[in-house]
Amino acid sequence: MGCKPPAGAVVSPKRGNERAPVTKASQKPVIGLTGGIGSGKSAAAAELAALGCAVIDADAVGHEVIDTPVVRDRLVALWGEGIIDSAGRVSRPAVGRIVFDSPQALAQLNAIMHPPMREIMAERIERALAEDECPAAVLDAAVLLEAGWDELCTIVVFVSAPQELRHQRVADERGWDEGEIARREKSQNPLDIKASRADHVVDNSSSLSCLREQVRTLFHQLVS
């Protein structure tokens, strides 16, 4: 039996939401994928990868950037050696405890991290689009809209799920309590704002198979 997501789960692109392509020479879509914490964004990205798309994970890029010498030194200059772990690397949990309680500290972190991250992601998107067998590039980023990385994309897809379900997933998978989730969520735009700025919304309030079916349908719409 086919999946029947709620009405409006996949919507057509909105007028006035057009985005500049990464390269004028390529007609392949660059899909920006975003959503709330625990929405199932990673599962949607995995399905797109299974369909042959090149997925650029912004969080993974952030892991690379934060341990480069120049970024490490700038962060230590701001917050001291206490953010360095026993292996001599920047402790993301330590940085998180600082920035998620301080909008000013978060803005400082973003000012240091986002420019090199954007450069790396743009390069990887461009490289992916040049591959004949790659039908589309996907930029998987929780803060896609907040960071302005949607400018690298031709299409933005928002993965939606009810708050209770999202929070339960995060508690089960990452062990975060409600306080930790709230601290992180307040650093992002409200989800209704994110959804309103997206070109497509995919509903993930049901099963994983339902999410996959929606993603496949949308993929074939975008690459046709």
Wavefront OBJ file of the C-alpha trace (Angstrom):
o trace
v 0.000 0.000 0.000
v 1.369 3.421 -0.924
v 2.209 6.091 1.569
v -0.329 8.881 1.874
v 1.259 11.832 3.663
v -0.964 14.610 5.005
v -2.302 17.063 2.465
v 0.305 19.672 1.662
v 3.198 17.481 2.790
v 4.918 18.069 -0.525
v 4.213 21.488 -1.948
v 5.170 23.150 -5.189
v 7.851 25.843 -5.297
v 6.674 29.231 -4.068
v 6.982 32.280 -6.267
v 9.534 34.793 -5.113
v 11.694 32.088 -3.543
v 14.019 31.606 -6.498
v 17.676 31.013 -5.732
v 20.776 31.495 -7.829
v 22.345 28.265 -9.121
v 25.910 27.492 -8.124
v 26.942 27.354 -11.771
v 25.153 28.686 -14.803
v 26.580 25.863 -16.895
v 24.804 23.180 -14.895
v 21.098 22.460 -14.989
v 21.317 19.942 -12.147
v 19.494 20.910 -8.947
v 21.294 21.805 -5.751
v 18.929 20.712 -2.991
v 19.248 22.491 0.343
v 17.903 20.218 3.066
v 16.910 21.617 6.459
v 14.519 21.000 9.331
v 14.109 21.110 13.073
v 16.137 19.056 15.534
v 15.021 15.426 15.235
v 12.884 16.043 12.156
v 14.514 13.252 10.130
v 16.668 15.414 7.922
v 19.486 12.866 7.961
v 17.109 10.099 6.872
v 15.960 12.235 3.942
v 19.596 12.915 3.038
v 20.371 9.192 3.174
v 17.536 8.460 0.753
v 18.796 11.131 -1.648
v 22.265 9.605 -1.416
v 20.782 6.203 -2.252
v 19.260 7.811 -5.348
v 22.727 8.857 -6.481
v 22.910 12.401 -5.157
v 26.119 13.795 -3.711
v 25.360 14.797 -0.117
v 27.422 17.491 1.578
v 26.869 17.336 5.343
v 27.374 20.783 6.877
v 27.908 19.302 10.321
v 30.730 17.100 9.008
v 32.270 20.117 7.290
v 32.053 21.962 10.596
v 33.985 19.123 12.258
v 36.743 19.566 9.674
v 36.889 23.345 9.973
v 36.868 23.592 13.757
v 40.114 21.625 14.007
v 42.068 23.619 11.455
v 44.921 25.509 13.161
v 43.659 28.980 12.277
v 40.140 28.323 13.606
v 41.416 26.509 16.684
v 43.693 29.415 17.547
v 40.940 31.993 17.114
v 38.575 30.034 19.360
v 41.234 29.588 22.053
v 41.922 33.324 21.910
v 38.231 33.919 22.603
v 37.471 31.302 25.247
v 40.753 29.936 26.524
v 42.481 26.567 26.627
v 39.545 25.092 28.505
v 37.841 24.337 25.197
v 40.680 21.975 24.190
v 40.210 18.292 25.038
v 42.809 15.754 26.170
v 43.641 14.925 22.541
v 44.477 18.565 21.810
v 41.388 19.148 19.695
v 38.578 21.640 20.111
v 35.866 20.110 22.286
v 32.543 20.665 20.562
v 30.576 20.002 23.780
v 32.669 22.635 25.575
v 32.074 25.150 22.801
v 28.386 24.240 22.766
v 28.042 25.000 26.463
v 29.407 28.467 25.767
v 27.575 29.440 22.608
v 24.116 27.990 23.242
v 23.818 30.141 26.375
v 25.084 33.324 24.737
v 23.829 34.869 21.480
v 26.973 37.004 21.382
v 29.256 33.977 21.676
v 27.238 32.130 19.031
v 27.597 35.080 16.668
v 31.363 35.059 17.286
v 31.558 31.341 16.537
v 29.518 31.711 13.359
v 31.670 34.611 12.166
v 34.738 32.379 12.465
v 33.265 29.099 11.220
v 30.775 29.980 8.500
v 33.012 31.624 5.882
v 35.456 28.684 5.551
v 32.567 26.214 5.761
v 30.752 27.981 2.937
v 33.884 27.937 0.792
v 34.357 24.194 1.287
v 30.697 23.403 0.651
v 30.556 25.520 -2.502
v 33.638 23.753 -3.834
v 32.193 20.307 -3.100
v 28.868 21.168 -4.674
v 30.621 22.403 -7.798
v 32.741 19.261 -7.963
v 29.684 17.026 -7.543
v 27.754 18.758 -10.306
v 30.653 18.193 -12.684
v 30.324 14.409 -12.277
v 28.254 12.928 -15.105
v 26.704 10.227 -12.931
v 25.602 12.663 -10.206
v 21.966 13.764 -10.762
v 21.945 16.431 -8.020
v 23.907 17.828 -5.104
v 22.401 18.002 -1.621
v 23.468 20.413 1.114
v 22.287 18.997 4.444
v 22.366 21.827 7.003
v 20.252 22.551 10.070
v 21.116 26.264 9.838
v 20.915 26.425 6.037
v 18.663 29.505 6.101
v 20.165 31.206 9.148
v 23.669 31.024 7.669
v 22.583 32.155 4.192
v 23.756 28.875 2.668
v 20.467 28.583 0.791
v 22.139 30.984 -1.658
v 24.239 27.995 -2.756
v 21.078 26.052 -3.588
v 18.488 26.065 -6.334
v 15.821 24.368 -4.183
v 15.250 24.288 -0.417
v 13.429 21.356 1.192
v 12.178 21.506 4.771
v 11.607 18.242 6.666
v 8.719 18.641 9.071
v 7.682 16.583 12.117
v 5.625 17.316 15.270
v 7.554 18.658 18.244
v 6.736 15.767 20.565
v 7.928 13.226 18.011
v 11.088 15.194 17.219
v 12.021 15.571 20.861
v 11.428 11.872 21.544
v 13.696 10.921 18.647
v 16.443 13.207 19.933
v 16.113 11.847 23.482
v 16.355 8.270 22.205
v 19.152 8.824 19.687
v 21.306 11.512 21.322
v 20.327 11.424 24.969
v 19.433 15.123 25.104
v 16.897 16.242 27.683
v 14.283 18.947 27.097
v 16.573 21.632 28.462
v 19.378 20.787 26.041
v 16.971 20.659 23.100
v 15.505 24.043 24.064
v 18.977 25.612 24.341
v 19.845 24.483 20.842
v 16.494 25.288 19.266
v 16.542 28.892 20.460
v 19.688 29.468 18.392
v 17.742 28.683 15.195
v 14.864 30.375 13.418
v 11.332 29.299 14.424
v 10.272 26.279 12.402
v 7.267 28.013 10.850
v 9.617 30.667 9.470
v 11.914 27.991 8.072
v 9.003 26.165 6.450
v 7.679 29.389 4.914
v 11.053 30.054 3.279
v 11.360 26.562 1.825
v 10.321 25.606 -1.688
v 9.115 22.149 -0.659
v 7.983 20.660 2.645
v 8.269 16.929 3.335
v 6.262 15.489 6.222
v 7.976 13.004 8.539
v 5.287 12.417 11.125
v 4.703 8.826 9.976
v 7.004 5.931 9.072
v 10.482 5.912 7.572
v 9.072 4.217 4.465
v 6.603 7.080 4.063
v 9.402 9.629 4.292
v 11.431 7.719 1.722
v 8.499 7.575 -0.689
v 7.976 11.330 -0.447
v 11.677 11.993 -0.973
v 11.779 9.723 -4.029
v 8.718 11.430 -5.514
v 10.207 14.857 -4.960
v 13.587 13.758 -6.336
v 12.049 12.587 -9.599
v 10.130 15.880 -9.883
v 13.310 17.878 -9.434
v 15.593 15.942 -11.780
v 13.099 15.406 -14.608
l 1 2 3 4 5 6 7 8 9 10 11 12 13 14 15 16 17 18 19 20 21 22 23 24 25 26 27 28 29 30 31 32 33 34 35 36 37 38 39 40 41 42 43 44 45 46 47 48 49 50 51 52 53 54 55 56 57 58 59 60 61 62 63 64 65 66 67 68 69 70 71 72 73 74 75 76 77 78 79 80 81 82 83 84 85 86 87 88 89 90 91 92 93 94 95 96 97 98 99 100 101 102 103 104 105 106 107 108 109 110 111 112 113 114 115 116 117 118 119 120 121 122 123 124 125 126 127 128 129 130 131 132 133 134 135 136 137 138 139 140 141 142 143 144 145 146 147 148 149 150 151 152 153 154 155 156 157 158 159 160 161 162 163 164 165 166 167 168 169 170 171 172 173 174 175 176 177 178 179 180 181 182 183 184 185 186 187 188 189 190 191 192 193 194 195 196 197 198 199 200 201 202 203 204 205 206 207 208 209 210 211 212 213 214 215 216 217 218 219 220 221 222 223 224
